Amino acid sequence: MKPASDGSGDRRSLRSRIVLAAVVAVVVLLWVMSGLGAIEVPYLFSGRDATRLVVADESDDCREAGRDWGEGCDAAADISTITVWRVGHQILMAELELAESPDLGPDVLWTAEFFAETQNAFTDEGIICGLSNGIEGGEPRSRAVAYALEFRFSTEQLGPEACEGWLDGSSARFAIDVTGQPVDSEVRLVGLVRLEYPNDPDNRGSADDFLVKTTLADLPR
């Protein structure tokens, strides 16, 4: 004859369901608030168990390209969010999510460029990371090419090991070398996304800038 249950198993099961429901509710609430730009929240990304810092950028806050003022907000230059996370000991990932994918071609010059203020294996003070369909003064093309420089006006590229970049739809992604960066020292990414129309002198295009500050300690592997 099967002994009668004392109810402890049922109580444990009920507590487990309550805890799970509470965790799911908190995650959903944080996700919604982050999407609205109400908070900046790091969250656990399943798959790598890496903490990603997601920073919301105000929509339609662009300016005319080459100026610090003036209205102008092409969706392909309007940053929605900046996400940073860490892969292993030596790589910092950065993703710039745009409001719309850039329509690259001969009439559009699109560039994403920023200075990564961090220790690395290639320079003493930081790296210029870029992605553009018209690098080195060339004519705009139908695909974006990545580049990495020691300083803004350098002509010598450091190669993809220093900072690799690629465009995937509306996302511009970069893998940045952070070899030697102390885990508790601040890392800054400061730059912009710019869209211009070189064959239309009456249209200056637009640009949207960004700044993200974090530490490797805040981004566990």
C-alpha positions in Angstrom: 0.0 0.0 0.0 1.4 3.4 -1.0 2.1 5.7 2.0 0.1 9.0 2.2 2.0 12.1 1.2 2.8 14.7 3.8 2.4 17.5 1.3 6.0 18.7 1.5 6.6 17.8 -2.2 3.7 19.8 -3.3 4.8 22.8 -1.2 8.3 22.6 -2.7 6.9 22.5 -6.2 4.6 25.4 -5.5 7.5 27.5 -4.1 9.6 26.7 -7.2 6.8 27.8 -9.5 6.4 31.0 -7.6 10.2 31.8 -7.7 10.3 31.1 -11.4 7.3 33.3 -12.1 8.9 36.1 -10.1 12.2 35.9 -12.0 10.4 35.9 -15.3 8.4 38.9 -14.3 11.5 40.9 -13.2 13.3 40.0 -16.5 10.3 41.1 -18.6 10.0 44.4 -16.6 13.7 45.2 -17.1 13.5 44.4 -20.8 10.5 46.6 -21.3 11.9 49.6 -19.3 15.2 49.3 -21.2 13.4 49.3 -24.5 11.6 52.5 -23.5 14.9 54.2 -22.6 13.9 54.5 -19.0 16.9 52.7 -17.6 20.3 51.4 -18.8 20.5 47.8 -17.7 23.0 45.0 -18.1 21.4 41.7 -18.6 22.5 38.1 -18.9 22.7 36.9 -22.5 21.9 33.2 -22.8 24.3 31.1 -24.8 27.6 32.6 -23.5 26.4 33.6 -20.0 28.0 37.0 -20.7 26.7 40.2 -19.2 25.9 42.7 -21.9 25.5 46.4 -21.2 22.8 47.9 -23.3 22.6 51.7 -23.5 19.6 53.3 -25.1 20.2 56.2 -27.4 17.4 58.8 -27.9 15.6 58.4 -31.3 15.6 61.3 -33.8 18.5 63.1 -32.0 20.7 63.3 -35.0 22.2 66.5 -36.4 23.5 67.6 -39.8 26.7 65.9 -40.8 29.7 68.0 -40.1 27.9 70.3 -37.7 27.1 70.5 -34.0 23.6 71.8 -34.7 20.8 71.7 -37.3 18.1 69.2 -37.9 18.8 66.1 -39.9 18.1 62.6 -39.0 18.4 59.9 -41.6 17.3 56.6 -40.1 20.4 54.8 -41.2 22.5 57.2 -39.1 20.2 57.2 -36.1 21.5 55.0 -33.3 18.9 53.1 -31.3 21.1 51.3 -28.8 24.8 50.6 -28.1 25.6 47.2 -26.7 28.9 46.1 -25.3 30.0 42.7 -23.9 33.2 40.7 -23.3 34.4 37.6 -25.1 37.3 35.9 -23.2 40.2 37.9 -21.8 41.2 40.0 -24.8 38.1 40.9 -26.8 35.5 43.6 -26.2 32.4 43.5 -28.5 30.4 46.6 -29.4 27.2 46.7 -31.4 25.6 49.9 -32.8 22.0 49.2 -33.6 20.5 51.7 -36.1 16.9 52.7 -36.7 17.3 51.4 -40.2 19.8 49.5 -42.4 21.9 51.8 -44.6 21.2 51.5 -48.3 24.8 51.5 -49.5 25.7 52.5 -53.0 27.3 55.2 -55.2 25.0 57.9 -53.9 25.4 57.3 -50.2 28.6 57.5 -48.0 28.0 55.7 -44.7 30.6 55.6 -41.9 30.6 54.3 -38.3 33.7 55.3 -36.4 34.8 55.6 -32.8 37.8 55.8 -30.5 38.1 52.9 -28.1 40.1 54.3 -25.1 41.6 51.0 -23.9 44.9 49.2 -23.5 45.5 46.8 -26.4 48.3 44.9 -28.1 48.7 47.3 -31.0 48.9 50.9 -29.7 49.8 52.7 -26.5 46.6 54.7 -25.8 43.7 53.3 -27.8 42.3 52.3 -31.2 40.3 54.1 -33.8 37.7 51.5 -35.1 35.8 52.2 -38.3 33.4 50.7 -40.8 32.7 52.5 -44.1 31.7 52.0 -47.7 34.1 54.8 -48.8 37.4 54.5 -47.0 40.5 56.4 -47.9 38.7 58.9 -50.0 37.4 56.3 -52.5 34.0 56.3 -54.2 31.2 54.9 -52.2 30.6 51.2 -52.8 27.8 48.7 -52.1 29.6 47.2 -49.1 31.2 48.5 -45.9 34.8 47.8 -45.1 36.4 47.8 -41.6 39.5 49.6 -40.6 41.6 50.1 -37.5 44.0 53.1 -36.9 46.3 54.2 -34.2 45.1 57.8 -34.5 42.5 59.7 -36.5 44.7 60.9 -39.4 46.9 57.8 -39.6 47.3 56.2 -43.0 48.6 52.9 -41.7 45.9 50.4 -40.8 46.5 48.1 -37.9 44.6 45.1 -39.3 41.5 43.2 -38.2 43.2 41.7 -35.2 43.2 45.2 -33.6 39.5 46.0 -34.4 37.4 43.9 -36.7 34.1 45.3 -37.9 31.2 44.2 -40.0 27.7 45.4 -41.0 24.8 43.0 -40.5 21.5 44.7 -41.6 21.0 47.5 -39.2 23.7 46.4 -36.8 27.3 47.6 -37.0 29.4 45.2 -34.9 33.0 45.5 -33.8 35.5 43.1 -32.0 38.1 45.2 -30.2 41.4 44.1 -28.8 41.7 44.9 -25.1 44.8 43.0 -24.2 46.4 44.4 -21.0 43.4 46.5 -20.0 43.0 46.4 -16.2 39.6 44.9 -15.3 38.7 47.8 -12.9 39.9 50.6 -15.2 37.4 52.5 -17.3 36.9 51.8 -21.0 35.4 54.5 -23.1 33.9 54.3 -26.6 33.2 57.6 -28.2 32.3 58.2 -31.8 29.5 58.6 -34.3 27.6 57.2 -37.2 27.5 59.5 -40.3 25.5 59.3 -43.5 26.3 61.7 -46.4 25.2 62.3 -50.0 28.4 63.2 -51.9 26.5 63.8 -55.2 23.9 66.0 -53.7 25.5 69.3 -52.4 22.1 70.5 -51.1 21.8 67.5 -48.7 24.4 67.5 -45.9 23.2 64.2 -44.5 23.2 63.5 -40.8 25.2 62.1 -37.9 24.5 60.7 -34.5 27.2 60.5 -31.8 27.5 58.3 -28.8 29.5 57.7 -25.6 29.7 54.5 -23.6 31.7 54.0 -20.4 32.2 50.7 -18.6 34.9 48.4 -17.1 35.8 44.8 -18.0 34.8 43.9 -14.4 31.3 45.0 -15.2 31.2 42.6 -18.2 32.1 39.1 -16.9 33.2 36.6 -19.5 
